[in-house]
Amino acid sequence: MKKGIHPSNYRPVAFKDMSNEEIFITRSTINTKETIEIEGVTYPLVKLEISSSSHPFYTGKAKLVDTAGRVDKFMSRYGNRKRSE
């Protein structure tokens, strides 16, 4: 490996999935302002909206997250059209 091209500030960081409250710890160089204590050890905390523990592709659960009625708006605009043959 080449010397001097990789960051030197790798450290354990806690990532928290906010949709299901699951926390996992991995090494990262990300800067954070929040911390969390896990089993007596304080880690920098990064909050995630979605991770592999809550993403429908990985969990096998097809979950539709509708923000501001976008799906309803699409269905009202395009869903009721019949295919012309």
Backbone as ProteinMPNN parsed JSONL, in Angstrom:
{"seq_chain_A": "MKKGIHPSNYRPVAFKDMSNEEIFITRSTINTKETIEIEGVTYPLVKLEISSSSHPFYTGKAKLVDTAGRVDKFMSRYGNRKRSE", "coords_chain_A": {"N_chain_A": [[0.834, -1.169, 0.0], [0.49, 2.27, -0.727], [2.243, 4.811, 0.993], [1.108, 7.544, 3.008], [-1.211, 8.321, 1.586], [-3.598, 7.564, 2.649], [-6.165, 8.321, 5.067], [-5.299, 9.173, 8.422], [-6.829, 9.22, 10.663], [-8.619, 7.134, 11.428], [-11.116, 5.688, 13.416], [-13.15, 3.995, 15.892], [-16.613, 4.317, 15.298], [-19.992, 4.948, 16.14], [-22.9, 4.057, 14.444], [-26.241, 4.879, 14.1], [-29.332, 3.628, 13.276], [-32.132, 5.394, 12.716], [-34.722, 4.598, 12.181], [-35.213, 2.071, 13.251], [-33.768, 2.014, 15.558], [-31.414, 0.532, 15.751], [-27.98, -0.031, 16.438], [-24.713, 0.077, 15.173], [-21.201, -0.496, 15.214], [-18.369, 0.695, 13.622], [-15.263, 1.325, 11.92], [-14.328, 4.626, 11.046], [-13.754, 7.814, 9.41], [-15.364, 9.953, 9.692], [-16.572, 13.145, 10.749], [-18.205, 14.114, 13.699], [-20.647, 15.675, 15.863], [-22.08, 14.681, 17.925], [-22.167, 12.25, 20.6], [-22.226, 8.881, 21.903], [-22.731, 6.569, 24.547], [-21.744, 3.297, 24.892], [-21.773, 0.338, 26.519], [-20.041, 1.4, 28.47], [-18.121, 2.717, 26.957], [-17.367, 5.614, 25.137], [-18.473, 6.729, 22.038], [-18.179, 8.479, 18.887], [-21.187, 9.624, 17.321], [-23.221, 8.837, 14.556], [-26.158, 9.553, 12.939], [-28.46, 7.721, 11.053], [-30.89, 7.628, 8.42], [-31.751, 5.348, 7.159], [-30.655, 1.973, 6.959], [-28.892, -1.124, 6.293], [-30.233, -2.77, 8.022], [-32.826, -1.882, 8.072], [-33.663, -1.383, 5.504], [-35.87, -2.128, 2.856], [-35.003, -3.853, 0.771], [-33.016, -5.454, 1.905], [-34.283, -6.508, 4.145], [-36.477, -7.822, 3.175], [-39.034, -7.0, 3.399], [-41.515, -5.335, 1.838], [-41.952, -2.106, 1.965], [-43.699, 0.83, 1.738], [-42.786, 4.071, 1.721], [-44.313, 6.977, 2.002], [-43.933, 10.247, 1.269], [-45.324, 13.28, 1.784], [-47.591, 12.694, 0.205], [-46.828, 11.81, -2.357], [-47.06, 9.391, -3.755], [-49.831, 9.06, -3.953], [-50.418, 11.31, -5.481], [-49.078, 10.663, -7.85], [-50.488, 8.332, -8.591], [-53.048, 9.378, -8.985], [-52.592, 10.958, -11.129], [-51.372, 9.333, -13.156], [-52.043, 6.649, -12.705], [-54.632, 5.712, -13.31], [-54.924, 5.58, -15.998], [-55.832, 3.977, -19.005], [-54.404, 1.524, -21.064], [-53.811, 2.191, -24.382], [-54.668, 0.374, -27.192]], "CA_chain_A": [[0.0, 0.0, 0.0], [1.263, 3.504, -0.759], [2.281, 5.545, 2.248], [0.725, 8.945, 2.977], [-2.41, 8.644, 0.805], [-4.785, 7.165, 3.394], [-6.366, 9.119, 6.278], [-4.712, 8.572, 9.623], [-7.734, 9.394, 11.802], [-9.637, 6.093, 11.563], [-11.454, 5.387, 14.8], [-14.487, 3.391, 15.982], [-17.73, 5.266, 15.276], [-21.302, 4.295, 16.251], [-23.912, 4.474, 13.484], [-27.551, 4.524, 14.635], [-30.451, 3.67, 12.336], [-33.195, 6.054, 13.448], [-36.028, 3.987, 11.939], [-35.423, 0.912, 14.117], [-32.918, 2.198, 16.738], [-30.276, -0.391, 15.781], [-26.684, 0.64, 16.466], [-23.559, -0.751, 14.857], [-19.936, 0.218, 15.371], [-17.362, 0.395, 12.611], [-14.243, 2.354, 11.87], [-14.627, 5.665, 10.073], [-13.079, 9.097, 9.593], [-16.403, 10.98, 9.665], [-16.603, 14.073, 11.872], [-19.53, 14.225, 14.305], [-20.747, 16.53, 17.045], [-22.762, 13.931, 18.97], [-21.517, 11.027, 21.08], [-23.102, 7.927, 22.58], [-21.982, 5.649, 25.386], [-22.159, 1.913, 24.724], [-21.015, -0.547, 27.408], [-19.005, 2.143, 29.165], [-17.198, 3.345, 26.016], [-17.989, 6.714, 24.414], [-18.181, 6.734, 20.607], [-18.854, 9.497, 18.071], [-22.459, 9.081, 16.837], [-23.758, 9.269, 13.262], [-27.541, 9.101, 12.817], [-28.832, 7.35, 9.688], [-32.326, 7.453, 8.192], [-31.993, 3.974, 6.742], [-29.44, 1.166, 6.845], [-29.212, -2.465, 5.817], [-31.141, -3.426, 8.968], [-34.201, -1.419, 7.889], [-33.975, -1.193, 4.083], [-36.73, -3.217, 2.376], [-34.278, -4.808, -0.069], [-32.284, -6.387, 2.76], [-35.167, -7.141, 5.122], [-37.48, -8.603, 2.482], [-40.349, -6.418, 3.641], [-41.796, -4.242, 0.913], [-42.577, -1.045, 2.736], [-43.801, 2.039, 0.934], [-42.699, 5.278, 2.523], [-44.912, 8.051, 1.218], [-43.689, 11.564, 1.847], [-46.143, 14.369, 1.245], [-48.588, 12.227, -0.736], [-46.286, 11.686, -3.712], [-47.604, 8.209, -4.412], [-51.223, 9.369, -4.292], [-50.394, 12.274, -6.578], [-48.705, 9.923, -9.054], [-51.58, 7.441, -8.968], [-54.166, 10.156, -9.514], [-52.188, 11.526, -12.421], [-51.03, 8.338, -14.159], [-52.452, 5.291, -12.344], [-55.927, 5.306, -13.821], [-54.96, 5.579, -17.461], [-55.894, 2.661, -19.65], [-53.464, 1.348, -22.152], [-54.482, 2.225, -25.688], [-54.152, -0.695, -28.052]], "C_chain_A": [[0.889, 1.246, 0.0], [1.169, 4.225, 0.577], [1.82, 6.986, 2.025], [-0.519, 9.293, 2.188], [-3.698, 8.313, 1.546], [-4.932, 8.01, 4.655], [-5.803, 8.401, 7.509], [-5.651, 8.633, 10.822], [-8.872, 8.369, 11.84], [-9.851, 5.823, 13.04], [-12.81, 4.705, 14.816], [-15.561, 4.475, 16.087], [-19.02, 4.464, 15.355], [-22.25, 4.911, 15.231], [-25.258, 3.974, 14.0], [-28.621, 4.718, 13.574], [-31.653, 4.218, 13.098], [-34.569, 5.406, 13.225], [-36.279, 2.772, 12.823], [-34.495, 0.902, 15.335], [-31.752, 1.217, 16.827], [-28.974, 0.403, 15.678], [-25.615, -0.357, 16.056], [-22.313, 0.119, 14.88], [-18.973, -0.265, 14.301], [-16.352, 1.526, 12.609], [-14.556, 3.34, 10.75], [-13.79, 6.902, 10.374], [-14.077, 10.245, 9.657], [-16.332, 11.854, 10.919], [-18.035, 14.198, 12.379], [-19.478, 15.161, 15.501], [-21.375, 15.788, 18.218], [-21.95, 12.714, 19.362], [-22.562, 10.146, 21.737], [-22.212, 7.0, 23.396], [-22.582, 4.257, 25.248], [-21.218, 1.051, 25.547], [-19.826, 0.171, 28.036], [-17.981, 2.832, 28.28], [-17.956, 4.431, 25.253], [-17.509, 6.723, 22.97], [-18.786, 7.974, 19.959], [-20.099, 8.856, 17.456], [-22.849, 9.701, 15.504], [-25.163, 8.685, 13.159], [-27.878, 8.888, 11.347], [-30.347, 7.251, 9.576], [-32.654, 6.007, 7.866], [-30.655, 3.258, 6.624], [-29.85, -0.219, 6.355], [-30.157, -3.195, 6.769], [-32.591, -2.978, 8.805], [-34.595, -1.243, 6.424], [-34.785, -2.382, 3.567], [-35.996, -4.242, 1.507], [-33.58, -5.863, 0.785], [-33.186, -7.119, 3.739], [-36.213, -8.034, 4.464], [-38.892, -8.087, 2.684], [-40.532, -5.242, 2.696], [-42.59, -3.192, 1.667], [-42.562, 0.215, 1.887], [-43.798, 3.246, 1.856], [-43.178, 6.42, 1.648], [-44.664, 9.373, 1.919], [-44.496, 12.585, 1.077], [-47.088, 13.92, 0.135], [-48.107, 12.052, -2.157], [-46.868, 10.496, -4.46], [-49.042, 8.465, -4.831], [-51.298, 10.335, -5.469], [-50.05, 11.577, -7.894], [-49.863, 9.05, -9.527], [-52.769, 8.22, -9.53], [-53.841, 10.71, -10.895], [-52.023, 10.446, -13.494], [-51.611, 6.939, -13.908], [-53.729, 4.821, -12.988], [-56.009, 5.303, -15.342], [-54.985, 4.168, -18.0], [-54.952, 2.643, -20.824], [-54.207, 1.362, -23.483], [-53.836, 1.181, -26.6], [-54.574, -0.514, -29.472]], "O_chain_A": [[1.928, 1.266, 0.66], [0.113, 4.236, 1.209], [2.102, 7.579, 0.984], [-0.87, 10.471, 2.116], [-4.778, 8.731, 1.126], [-3.927, 8.383, 5.259], [-5.838, 7.174, 7.602], [-5.302, 8.144, 11.897], [-9.984, 8.708, 12.247], [-8.9, 5.738, 13.816], [-13.56, 4.821, 13.847], [-15.432, 5.422, 16.862], [-19.141, 3.419, 14.715], [-22.39, 6.132, 15.159], [-25.408, 2.79, 14.302], [-28.799, 5.813, 13.04], [-32.141, 3.575, 14.027], [-35.489, 5.645, 14.008], [-37.432, 2.462, 13.124], [-34.433, -0.09, 16.062], [-31.154, 1.085, 17.895], [-28.881, 1.377, 14.931], [-25.602, -1.495, 16.525], [-22.369, 1.316, 14.601], [-18.786, -1.465, 14.1], [-16.571, 2.566, 13.23], [-14.985, 2.958, 9.661], [-13.196, 7.024, 11.445], [-13.669, 11.406, 9.676], [-16.066, 11.36, 12.015], [-18.967, 14.366, 11.593], [-18.417, 15.408, 16.075], [-21.23, 16.202, 19.368], [-21.149, 12.204, 18.578], [-23.649, 10.607, 22.085], [-21.09, 6.683, 22.999], [-23.778, 4.062, 25.461], [-20.011, 1.032, 25.306], [-18.732, -0.387, 28.122], [-17.06, 3.47, 28.79], [-19.065, 4.193, 24.775], [-16.307, 6.725, 22.701], [-19.806, 8.474, 20.432], [-20.076, 7.676, 17.106], [-22.815, 10.92, 15.335], [-25.347, 7.473, 13.277], [-27.622, 9.749, 10.505], [-31.016, 6.84, 10.524], [-33.708, 5.5, 8.248], [-29.649, 3.856, 6.241], [-31.017, -0.455, 6.041], [-30.818, -4.149, 6.36], [-33.495, -3.62, 9.339], [-35.761, -0.976, 6.136], [-34.417, -3.529, 3.819], [-36.365, -5.417, 1.525], [-33.558, -7.04, 0.423], [-32.881, -8.247, 4.126], [-36.777, -8.911, 5.12], [-39.847, -8.683, 2.187], [-39.782, -4.268, 2.754], [-43.769, -3.384, 1.965], [-41.515, 0.614, 1.377], [-44.703, 3.418, 2.672], [-42.524, 6.785, 0.671], [-45.133, 9.589, 3.037], [-44.355, 12.726, -0.138], [-47.36, 14.69, -0.787], [-48.909, 12.137, -3.087], [-47.137, 10.581, -5.658], [-49.431, 8.122, -5.947], [-52.147, 10.188, -6.348], [-50.653, 11.862, -8.929], [-50.185, 9.026, -10.715], [-53.425, 7.754, -10.461], [-54.732, 10.901, -11.723], [-52.484, 10.623, -14.622], [-51.659, 6.127, -14.832], [-53.895, 3.62, -13.198], [-57.074, 5.044, -15.902], [-54.268, 3.285, -17.53], [-54.743, 3.658, -21.489], [-55.151, 0.594, -23.667], [-52.615, 1.128, -26.747], [-54.224, -1.328, -30.328]]}, "name": "protein", "num_of_chains": 1, "seq": "MKKGIHPSNYRPVAFKDMSNEEIFITRSTINTKETIEIEGVTYPLVKLEISSSSHPFYTGKAKLVDTAGRVDKFMSRYGNRKRSE"}
